[in-house]
Amino acid sequence: MSSTIMQGYSRTQLAARVARDIEDGWYVNLGIGTPEKVADYIPSDKEIILHSENGILGMGETVTDPAQVDWDLINAGKRPIALRQGGSFFDHVTSFSMMRGGHLDLCLLGAYQVSEQGDLANWWTGGEGEMPAVGGAMDLVTGARRLYVMMDHVSKAGEPKIVNACTYPLTGKKVVDRIYTDFAVIDVASDGLLVRELVDSITFETLQQWTQAPLMPAADMRIVTIETRETE
């Protein structure tokens, strides 16, 4: 079931793809991992205000120049970032009030599993010796107006991550609105999982083989070609 021989989005390509779908004027929280990369691909013609749960509003791109790094200004993943004009930083109480109070238009998170009902499992696999990492995920999935997930379509072991029912501890029930994977864009609709976009390196039938839950092709499903994956 492994997808390693196929050509899918790299993590940076996926971040750029997601960034294109964020609407002008939205307040957006970026979770740890691949969602952090979205900050580097925000379109210049849109005013999108990025939030980080450790207490930043108006977060900018990742800072890679050592001479420009300020270790007092980091995102939730502890990576140095820039602060956009008009940006601010504040305590966790204020930050979590924003998260819980319905003030965020969108939250982007990674996931271990997503169910066909939109249940999310992203904080613990339940494995022995594994450190649970709740963070602010449960607050975000409850308070944000929309939740998009970014993840590999299958696990490193080749197992489906989009499942009939999550087997890992849940972060939230029926909270996911859209799933972006390295091979597809899938909406969690009222009548099931709707594939909006599919990369041209695989067929719909192959995508279904890699997915435990049943998929439906959208009437206007797009087939997209991606560039050769860069080394990350």
C-alpha positions as CSV (number, residue, x, y, z in Angstrom):
1,M,0.0,0.0,0.0
2,S,3.1,2.3,0.2
3,S,3.0,5.4,-2.0
4,T,6.7,6.0,-1.9
5,I,7.3,5.1,-5.6
6,M,4.7,7.7,-6.7
7,Q,5.2,11.4,-7.3
8,G,3.2,13.4,-4.8
9,Y,3.5,16.9,-3.3
10,S,6.6,17.5,-1.2
11,R,5.9,19.2,2.1
12,T,6.9,22.6,0.8
13,Q,4.9,22.1,-2.3
14,L,1.9,21.1,-0.2
15,A,2.3,24.2,2.0
16,A,2.3,26.4,-1.1
17,R,-0.8,24.6,-2.4
18,V,-2.7,25.2,0.9
19,A,-1.6,28.8,1.0
20,R,-3.4,29.5,-2.3
21,D,-6.7,28.4,-0.8
22,I,-6.6,30.8,2.2
23,E,-9.0,33.6,1.7
24,D,-8.1,37.3,1.9
25,G,-8.8,38.7,5.4
26,W,-8.7,35.4,7.2
27,Y,-7.1,35.0,10.7
28,V,-5.3,31.7,10.5
29,N,-3.5,29.5,13.1
30,L,-0.6,27.4,11.9
31,G,0.0,24.2,13.8
32,I,3.4,22.5,14.3
33,G,5.1,20.7,11.5
34,T,4.1,21.0,7.9
35,P,1.5,23.7,8.6
36,E,4.3,26.0,9.8
37,K,5.7,26.1,6.2
38,V,2.5,27.8,5.0
39,A,3.8,31.1,6.4
40,D,6.5,31.2,3.8
41,Y,3.9,31.0,0.9
42,I,1.2,33.5,1.8
43,P,0.3,35.3,-1.5
44,S,1.5,38.9,-1.5
45,D,-1.9,40.1,-2.9
46,K,-3.8,38.9,0.2
47,E,-3.9,40.2,3.7
48,I,-3.8,37.1,5.8
49,I,-3.1,37.4,9.5
50,L,-1.2,34.4,11.0
51,H,-1.6,33.4,14.6
52,S,0.6,31.2,16.7
53,E,-0.6,29.6,19.9
54,N,2.5,30.6,21.8
55,G,1.3,34.2,21.6
56,I,1.8,35.9,18.2
57,L,-0.6,37.7,15.8
58,G,0.7,38.9,12.5
59,M,3.4,36.2,12.2
60,G,5.6,36.3,9.2
61,E,7.8,33.9,7.3
62,T,10.5,31.6,8.8
63,V,13.8,33.4,9.3
64,T,16.8,31.5,7.9
65,D,19.5,34.1,8.0
66,P,21.4,33.5,11.3
67,A,22.2,37.3,11.5
68,Q,18.4,38.0,11.5
69,V,17.3,35.4,14.0
70,D,15.7,36.6,17.2
71,W,15.2,33.7,19.6
72,D,12.7,35.7,21.5
73,L,10.5,35.6,18.4
74,I,9.6,32.0,17.6
75,N,6.5,30.0,16.4
76,A,4.8,27.1,18.2
77,G,7.4,24.8,16.7
78,K,10.2,26.8,18.2
79,R,11.4,28.0,14.8
80,P,12.5,31.7,14.4
81,I,10.1,33.8,12.5
82,A,9.6,37.4,11.4
83,L,6.9,39.7,12.6
84,R,4.9,41.5,10.0
85,Q,4.2,45.2,10.2
86,G,1.4,45.7,12.8
87,G,2.1,42.3,14.4
88,S,2.1,41.8,18.1
89,F,3.0,39.2,20.8
90,F,1.3,38.5,24.1
91,D,0.7,35.9,26.8
92,H,-0.8,32.4,26.5
93,V,-4.0,33.5,28.3
94,T,-4.7,36.0,25.5
95,S,-3.7,33.6,22.8
96,F,-5.9,30.8,24.0
97,S,-8.8,33.3,24.4
98,M,-8.5,34.0,20.7
99,M,-8.4,30.3,20.0
100,R,-11.3,29.3,22.2
101,G,-13.5,32.3,21.4
102,G,-14.2,31.7,17.8
103,H,-11.9,34.5,16.5
104,L,-9.9,32.3,14.1
105,D,-11.3,31.8,10.6
106,L,-9.0,28.8,9.9
107,C,-6.7,26.4,11.8
108,L,-4.2,24.2,9.9
109,L,-3.0,21.1,11.7
110,G,-1.2,17.8,11.0
111,A,-2.8,14.4,11.8
112,Y,-2.2,10.8,12.6
113,Q,-5.6,9.8,11.4
114,V,-8.8,11.5,10.0
115,S,-12.1,9.6,9.9
116,E,-14.7,9.7,7.2
117,Q,-16.9,11.7,9.6
118,G,-14.2,14.3,10.1
119,D,-12.9,13.0,13.5
120,L,-9.3,14.0,14.2
121,A,-6.6,12.1,16.0
122,N,-3.3,14.1,16.1
123,W,-2.0,14.2,19.7
124,W,-1.1,10.6,20.6
125,T,-1.0,7.2,19.0
126,G,-1.4,5.5,22.3
127,G,2.0,3.8,21.9
128,E,4.1,2.8,24.9
129,G,7.0,5.1,25.5
130,E,5.5,7.8,23.3
131,M,5.1,11.2,24.9
132,P,1.5,12.6,24.4
133,A,1.5,16.1,23.0
134,V,-1.8,17.8,23.5
135,G,-0.6,21.4,23.2
136,G,-3.5,23.7,22.1
137,A,-4.9,21.3,19.5
138,M,-8.1,20.5,21.4
139,D,-8.7,24.2,22.0
140,L,-8.1,25.0,18.3
141,V,-10.4,22.3,16.9
142,T,-13.2,23.5,19.2
143,G,-12.8,27.2,18.7
144,A,-11.7,27.7,15.0
145,R,-14.4,28.3,12.4
146,R,-12.7,25.9,10.0
147,L,-10.1,23.1,10.3
148,Y,-7.9,21.9,7.4
149,V,-5.6,19.0,7.9
150,M,-2.2,18.6,6.1
151,M,-0.7,15.1,6.1
152,D,0.8,12.3,4.1
153,H,-1.9,10.1,2.6
154,V,-0.4,6.9,4.1
155,S,1.8,6.4,7.2
156,K,5.5,5.5,7.0
157,A,4.3,1.9,7.4
158,G,2.1,2.2,4.4
159,E,-1.2,2.2,6.3
160,P,-4.1,4.5,5.4
161,K,-4.4,7.6,7.5
162,I,-7.9,8.4,6.3
163,V,-10.0,5.7,7.9
164,N,-13.5,4.6,8.6
165,A,-13.0,5.3,12.4
166,C,-10.0,6.6,14.2
167,T,-8.2,4.0,16.3
168,Y,-6.0,6.6,18.0
169,P,-7.2,8.9,20.9
170,L,-9.3,11.6,19.4
171,T,-8.5,15.3,19.4
172,G,-12.1,16.2,18.3
173,K,-15.2,14.7,16.8
174,K,-16.5,15.9,13.4
175,V,-14.1,18.8,13.3
176,V,-12.2,18.4,10.0
177,D,-13.5,20.3,7.0
178,R,-10.8,19.6,4.4
179,I,-7.8,17.2,4.1
180,Y,-4.7,18.1,2.0
181,T,-2.4,15.1,1.4
182,D,0.6,14.6,-0.8
183,F,-1.8,13.1,-3.5
184,A,-5.2,14.8,-3.1
185,V,-7.5,17.5,-1.7
186,I,-10.5,16.0,0.0
187,D,-13.5,17.7,1.5
188,V,-15.4,16.2,4.4
189,A,-18.9,16.6,3.2
190,S,-22.2,15.7,4.8
191,D,-22.5,12.6,2.6
192,G,-18.9,11.5,2.7
193,L,-15.4,12.2,1.5
194,L,-15.4,14.3,-1.7
195,V,-12.1,14.3,-3.7
196,R,-11.7,17.8,-5.2
197,E,-8.2,17.4,-6.6
198,L,-6.0,14.5,-7.5
199,V,-2.4,14.5,-8.7
200,D,-1.8,13.0,-12.1
201,S,0.7,10.4,-10.9
202,I,-2.0,8.1,-9.6
203,T,-5.5,7.1,-10.6
204,F,-8.6,7.6,-8.5
205,E,-8.7,3.8,-8.0
206,T,-5.2,3.8,-6.6
207,L,-6.1,6.7,-4.2
208,Q,-9.1,4.6,-3.0
209,Q,-6.8,1.6,-2.4
210,W,-4.7,3.8,-0.1
211,T,-7.8,5.1,1.7
212,Q,-9.7,3.0,4.2
213,A,-12.9,5.1,4.0
214,P,-14.9,5.3,0.8
215,L,-14.1,8.3,-1.5
216,M,-16.3,10.1,-4.0
217,P,-15.0,12.1,-7.0
218,A,-16.3,15.6,-7.2
219,A,-18.2,16.3,-10.5
220,D,-15.5,18.9,-11.2
221,M,-12.5,17.0,-9.8
222,R,-9.3,18.6,-11.0
223,I,-6.3,16.5,-12.1
224,V,-3.1,18.4,-11.4
225,T,0.5,18.0,-12.5
226,I,3.2,18.9,-10.0
227,E,6.8,19.7,-10.6
228,T,9.6,17.3,-9.8
229,R,9.9,17.1,-6.0
230,E,12.7,19.1,-4.5
231,T,15.0,17.7,-1.8
232,E,13.9,18.8,1.7
